[in-house]
Amino acid sequence: MMEIRGAIEISKPLDEVWDLLANRFCEVHLWRSDVERSHMVGKTKLLNLTYAGRVLETGSGRVEEILSAYDAMQRMLSYRTNEGLPFYLRKVSTLWSVSRTTEGDTHITVIQNLKGVFPFRFLLWLKQSTFREKLKRQLEDLKRYLER
């Protein structure tokens, strides 16, 4: 298992950032440069949501992400990638948390856990910098979209 972490501060109110990440979870194509289209899928088992997850259409194909936890009070959500993983990945889970900084900006932390498929786990370590760069780009895309 490999853990990738990322964080960024955005000069926007907490509620505005949370609204885009959580309430508009299925509209990720608006801010992620690697996503061409996105839409909601399924019926949720989580309270106060109208969807179970989202489908992303990227240049590399279709990816399905299903919510596994959602806490509006704590400003935290997590999801797992069900479809569209490369052959060497068994599971990817992602946790986003949003908090207010002392200056009134918004701090976002993302933790991704990647689990490889035996005997290809070594590819996780070879592609480690690629995973880190992709997460960094996602956070920069989000900041650019919200601060425009």
NORUR-V74255 format. One line per field, one symbol per residue. ss: DSSP state (2 for helix, 1 for strand, 0 for the rest). psi: psi as a letter, one per 20 degrees, with the letter a starting at -180 (. if undefined). burial: # if it has 9 or more other C-alpha atoms within 8 Angstrom, else .. Layout:
BEGIN
ss: ???
psi: ???
burial: ???
END
This chain:
BEGIN
ss: 0111111111000222222222202222220000111111100000000000111111001111111111100001111111100000111111111111000001111111111100000222220222222222222222222220
psi: pqppqqqqppmqqghggggghghkhikhhhiphjogqqrqqrpqjqqjqjqhbqpporhiappppppiqpnhgilpqqrqohqjqqhipgppqpppqprprhijapppppppppprppkjhhhghhjghggghggghghhggggghj.
burial: ...#######.###..#####..######..#..##.####..#......########...######.##....########.##..#############....#############..##.##......##..##.######..#..
END
